[in-house]
Amino acid sequence: MASVISQPNGRWMIQFIGADRKKRSIRLGKVESVARSWSLRVDELLGSLIRDEPISRNCSVWLSGLPDMMHAKL
């Protein structure tokens, strides 16, 4: 499960345990709604990976619309 965390500098990040059992963080900027949206998508991606299922069409469309810099964060 991804957690949304407020940093002291007013920025938001999500933290989660990856499929490799390592703690991961993604810093996302100053908009809380973006962090919450990302949290839901990361949860969906991790769930699909763990269950060895394909990702949903909505998640696939979301991923394809991300810029390269955001893909690198994932």
VENFEN-V841270 format. One record per residue. N is the residue number from 1. RES is the residue in one letter. OMEGA is omega in whole degrees, -180 to 180 (none if undefined). D_CENTER is the distance of its C-alpha to the mean C-alpha in whole Angstrom. Layout:
BEGIN
n->[N	N]
res->[RES	RES]
omega->[OMEGA	OMEGA]
d_center->[D_CENTER	D_CENTER]
END
This chain:
BEGIN
n->[1	2	3	4	5	6	7	8	9	10	11	12	13	14	15	16	17	18	19	20	21	22	23	24	25	26	27	28	29	30	31	32	33	34	35	36	37	38	39	40	41	42	43	44	45	46	47	48	49	50	51	52	53	54	55	56	57	58	59	60	61	62	63	64	65	66	67	68	69	70	71	72	73	74]
res->[M	A	S	V	I	S	Q	P	N	G	R	W	M	I	Q	F	I	G	A	D	R	K	K	R	S	I	R	L	G	K	V	E	S	V	A	R	S	W	S	L	R	V	D	E	L	L	G	S	L	I	R	D	E	P	I	S	R	N	C	S	V	W	L	S	G	L	P	D	M	M	H	A	K	L]
omega->[179	179	177	-175	175	178	-179	-178	178	179	-177	174	172	175	180	175	-179	179	179	178	177	178	-178	177	174	178	-170	177	-170	-176	-177	-177	177	180	-180	177	178	-180	179	-180	179	176	180	179	179	178	179	180	-179	-179	-178	179	176	178	-179	179	180	180	178	178	178	180	-178	180	-179	174	-177	-180	180	174	180	179	179	none]
d_center->[10	7	9	10	12	15	16	20	20	19	15	12	9	7	8	8	11	10	13	15	15	14	13	10	9	7	10	9	13	15	14	13	13	10	8	9	8	4	5	7	6	3	7	9	8	9	12	13	13	15	17	18	18	17	14	15	16	14	11	13	15	11	10	14	14	12	14	14	13	10	10	11	9	7]
END
